């Protein structure tokens, strides 16, 4: 039995892929595939990161979101999830090709022991063959979107992209964890570039990766990626998140804040030029250049992993906020209390 493990990375169309796989489970089954039901939170196999790294600081926010900070609750969900995985795999046909997907497997797992723990769960459940699918995006193009998403889920975030130093952004170290555990030949590395995907859709590209045929039978009408909040509003979402801390961690409330902020027309906010800036962009690109070159030489037999063109991004420091804008934020806060 073969298992495809899609590990992200973050901000590379993972939501679109997961929606496509989840919504087309019946069609996948007809083609000999199964998008595993176990370990799912919505369409994402989020619980797999907890199976691999249950007490890691990197999975703390996941545990908090799922109300699993108490050890008893955590151990119970881990035990239950493992049992469900084993039962589901045991009842599947031997030639079924299984699929799991979670970007948190790349951003929340950071050592060999954790990856090996995850592999062992599937090995002891009957999986014989593995393929690890990963999409890599230029770090200087990824970070602005990464900050936007972080704010949208309620985090307080620095707007200084140069201050972000997450270990998973060093792709050579990240992929090394998985190649050492599953073998280099099991790693399928893809460059995230919408212009290179069939019809610009990453889910078609992913289905090609797993050799899933008859793609025209798949329903892709709901496969829209996460929408980024207008860059002009991000500083205000950051302010709202500070007040949101007083309302306790509440996912519904976070979504409500974002939704209300999205409804306010941009012309209510003073025009600003939010840009990462070509100098900062070059600094970020150079920061990860050596790591990226290692991947390029090891897996693609070339010198560079990404092309480099200075782009224009609407993002950066928080400027002066007008009285009108403060009143808009105040009204939002009052409505949400």
Order of alpha helices (4+ residues) and beta strands (2+ residues): beta-alpha-alpha-beta-alpha-alpha-alpha-beta-alpha-alpha-beta-alpha-alpha-beta-alpha-alpha-alpha-alpha-alpha-alpha
